[in-house]
Amino acid sequence: MGLDKPATVAVIDGANNKVLTYRSVKQLLGKRYNLLNHQRQQQQRLSHERHKAQKQNAPNSFGESELGHR
């Protein structure tokens, strides 16, 4: 999963083998979608900082916040 492979949920009727509806991550999360974007941005920023620290042989204890656990 990721921006290049977005997740989609399909609700199907098993008796009739018909797809009732599709839902994207944004539709499922609703108002909390901004938390997902914030977490993605934070992961990218920390990854970049970690990479810079590794190139300089500096300690890199960049931790991620608990955004997904609210």
C-alpha positions as CSV (number, residue, x, y, z in Angstrom):
1,M,0.0,0.0,0.0
2,G,1.1,3.5,-0.6
3,L,0.4,6.5,-2.9
4,D,1.6,4.4,-5.9
5,K,-0.8,1.5,-4.9
6,P,-3.9,3.1,-3.3
7,A,-6.1,0.7,-1.3
8,T,-9.7,0.3,-2.2
9,V,-12.4,-1.6,-0.4
10,A,-15.2,-3.3,-2.3
11,V,-18.4,-4.3,-0.6
12,I,-19.9,-7.3,-2.4
13,D,-23.1,-9.3,-2.2
14,G,-21.9,-12.9,-1.9
15,A,-25.3,-14.4,-2.8
16,N,-25.5,-12.5,-6.1
17,N,-21.8,-12.1,-6.8
18,K,-22.3,-8.4,-7.4
19,V,-20.2,-5.4,-6.3
20,L,-22.4,-3.1,-4.2
21,T,-19.9,-0.2,-3.8
22,Y,-16.2,0.8,-3.7
23,R,-14.6,2.9,-1.0
24,S,-11.2,4.6,-1.1
25,V,-9.1,5.3,2.0
26,K,-10.1,8.9,1.9
27,Q,-13.8,8.0,2.0
28,L,-13.3,5.5,4.8
29,L,-11.3,7.8,7.0
30,G,-13.4,10.9,6.4
31,K,-12.4,13.7,8.7
32,R,-9.4,11.7,10.0
33,Y,-7.8,11.5,6.5
34,N,-5.6,14.5,7.4
35,L,-3.9,12.4,10.1
36,L,-2.9,9.8,7.5
37,N,-1.4,12.6,5.3
38,H,0.4,14.0,8.4
39,Q,1.8,10.6,9.3
40,R,3.0,10.1,5.7
41,Q,4.8,13.5,5.6
42,Q,6.4,12.8,9.0
43,Q,7.7,9.4,7.8
44,Q,9.2,11.0,4.7
45,R,10.8,13.8,6.7
46,L,12.2,11.4,9.3
47,S,13.5,9.1,6.6
48,H,15.3,12.0,5.1
49,E,16.8,13.1,8.4
50,R,17.9,9.5,9.2
51,H,19.6,9.3,5.8
52,K,21.5,12.5,6.3
53,A,22.6,11.4,9.8
54,Q,23.8,8.0,8.4
55,K,25.9,9.8,5.7
56,Q,27.6,11.8,8.5
57,N,28.0,8.8,10.8
58,A,26.0,10.6,13.4
59,P,23.6,8.9,15.8
60,N,20.1,8.7,14.4
61,S,17.4,8.0,16.9
62,F,14.5,9.6,14.9
63,G,11.3,8.0,16.2
64,E,7.8,8.2,14.9
65,S,5.0,9.7,16.8
66,E,1.8,7.8,17.8
67,L,-0.4,9.6,15.2
68,G,-1.9,6.3,14.0
69,H,-3.0,5.3,17.5
70,R,-5.4,8.1,18.3
